[in-house]
């Protein structure tokens, strides 16, 4: 007597071969039937498609929850890592600032003691009038700005104008409630400056470009890119020590300076009311 399992195997094998042989043909026929049905009755196919979507949407929503949760966890981890790095950076920056603060306090104390011992004369106190830049009235041959502060606000011709970044220029003309600022890049601008690193004195001359030139340096003076410039205070028009810019190039004997001020983002400025020192003569003319 032959085993029953062997008979079943022999009977199933031809069926499997037939199914594999005609599976591709059946799929092609089913696809053609679906296409024909979609052309014949669009409403029926659209209704069937909508039902399939309605049936599958809750399943897909449930299936996507673990993935969404995993993505949120990954985002939280990335945020925590970023916060940790930012916290470390802020700690390091705070440490450096504390060191500079302590250095500034020591220098301020030493400066006060030396001035007391030498009976040094302090620079005149300065006050500020803050206004908004309301128009760019410059052109190809002039670099000026219009300020919404004038004589009524205590603005006077010749006063220096500063932004949060550095020196902007000086007041060239005033009206009752507005004034015109001549920028340090203007062709008519000449500013006595000091090279911080070396102590050389020079003149910053505007030439209607974004990078004015450094002129009248002492013979043999060495100036390098990266040197910082401040106002020297010579002439009494500008107070000393106000930041101006940084040397960017020294090509063919021409020294170019990049101002600290971002002209495209300049909005609020302060007019420095600086009482420059003046000679006072007594009755005998001395």
Secondary structure, 3 states (H helix, E strand, C coil): CCCHHHHHHHHHHHHHHHHHHHHHHHHHHHHHHHHHHHHHCHHHHHHHHHHHHHHHHHHHHHHHHHHHHHHHHHHHHHHHHHHHHHHHHHHHHHHHHHHHHHHHHHHHHHHHHHHHHHCCCCCCCEEEEEEEEEECCCECCECEEEECCCHHHCCCCCCEEECCCCEEEEEEEECCCCEEEEECCCCCCEEEEEECCCCCEEEEECCCCCCCEEECCCCCCCCCCCCEEEECCCCCCCCCCCEEEEEEEEECCEEEEEECCCHHHCCEEEEEEECCCCCCCCCCCC
